[in-house]
């Protein structure tokens, strides 16, 4: 799978999850989709550690 997921795909998945919750008997449902990318570097005991 690509590292970059199309926003439309995420929105479709969120809508499908809401539909499943409602069909399973939930009175209400919502979904939040968050996309992000990060990098970090730390130093431990004088050595660089990449995450």
Secondary structure, DSSP 8 states (H G I E B T S, - for coil): --SS--HHHHHHHHHHHHHHHHHTT-S-------------EEEETTEEEE-
